Amino acid sequence: MEKYIWIIYGAISLTVLILYGADKAKAKAGAWRIPERTLLLAAVFSPAAALLGMLVFRHKIRKPKFYLGVPLILILEGGLLWYLYFRH
């Protein structure tokens, strides 16, 4: 079962990374954009992939709700996972 959880999380992370890359490509092309709300919601499902997408594609790195929000989501979710894993 644990194997499938990692596969699903990997697929979600890849999707989030692609979403950030696609929005950057659309921004460069002047095309329809993915709403910021959608990008932030995606960050809730995989904050590490969202942060990686921000850094790799240099996208949304000047917007405080992203350069502060995404790392904060990562820290909060990491803390929650740590708590759930190590509580007795």
TAMOTA-V646126 format. One record per residue. N is the residue number from 1. RES is the residue in one small letter. OMEGA is omega as a letter, one per 20 degrees, with the letter a starting at -180 (999 if undefined). D_FIRST is the distance of its C-alpha to the first C-alpha in Angstrom with 2 decimals. Layout:
BEGIN
[[N,RES,OMEGA,D_FIRST] [N,RES,OMEGA,D_FIRST]]
END
This chain:
BEGIN
[[1,m,a,0.00] [2,e,r,3.80] [3,k,a,5.36] [4,y,r,5.35] [5,i,r,6.57] [6,w,r,9.02] [7,i,r,10.08] [8,i,r,10.87] [9,y,r,12.62] [10,g,r,14.45] [11,a,r,15.65] [12,i,a,16.85] [13,s,r,18.55] [14,l,r,20.23] [15,t,r,21.44] [16,v,r,22.92] [17,l,r,24.61] [18,i,r,26.07] [19,l,r,27.25] [20,y,r,29.22] [21,g,r,30.64] [22,a,r,31.65] [23,d,r,33.43] [24,k,r,35.29] [25,a,r,36.39] [26,k,r,37.55] [27,a,r,39.45] [28,k,a,41.25] [29,a,a,42.13] [30,g,a,43.35] [31,a,r,41.09] [32,w,a,39.25] [33,r,r,36.85] [34,i,a,33.45] [35,p,r,34.19] [36,e,r,33.62] [37,r,r,31.85] [38,t,r,29.21] [39,l,r,28.84] [40,l,r,28.54] [41,l,r,25.98] [42,a,r,23.91] [43,a,r,24.35] [44,v,a,22.69] [45,f,r,19.41] [46,s,a,19.74] [47,p,r,22.81] [48,a,r,22.50] [49,a,r,22.65] [50,a,r,25.49] [51,l,r,27.38] [52,l,r,26.94] [53,g,r,28.24] [54,m,a,31.14] [55,l,a,32.10] [56,v,a,31.67] [57,f,a,33.43] [58,r,a,35.72] [59,h,r,34.99] [60,k,a,35.62] [61,i,r,36.47] [62,r,a,39.75] [63,k,a,38.53] [64,p,a,38.05] [65,k,r,35.41] [66,f,a,33.28] [67,y,r,34.38] [68,l,a,34.14] [69,g,a,31.52] [70,v,r,28.67] [71,p,r,28.90] [72,l,r,29.24] [73,i,r,26.04] [74,l,a,24.30] [75,i,a,25.89] [76,l,r,25.15] [77,e,r,21.45] [78,g,r,21.24] [79,g,r,23.19] [80,l,r,21.07] [81,l,r,17.84] [82,w,r,19.94] [83,y,a,21.26] [84,l,a,18.02] [85,y,a,16.64] [86,f,r,19.99] [87,r,a,21.38] [88,h,999,22.10]]
END
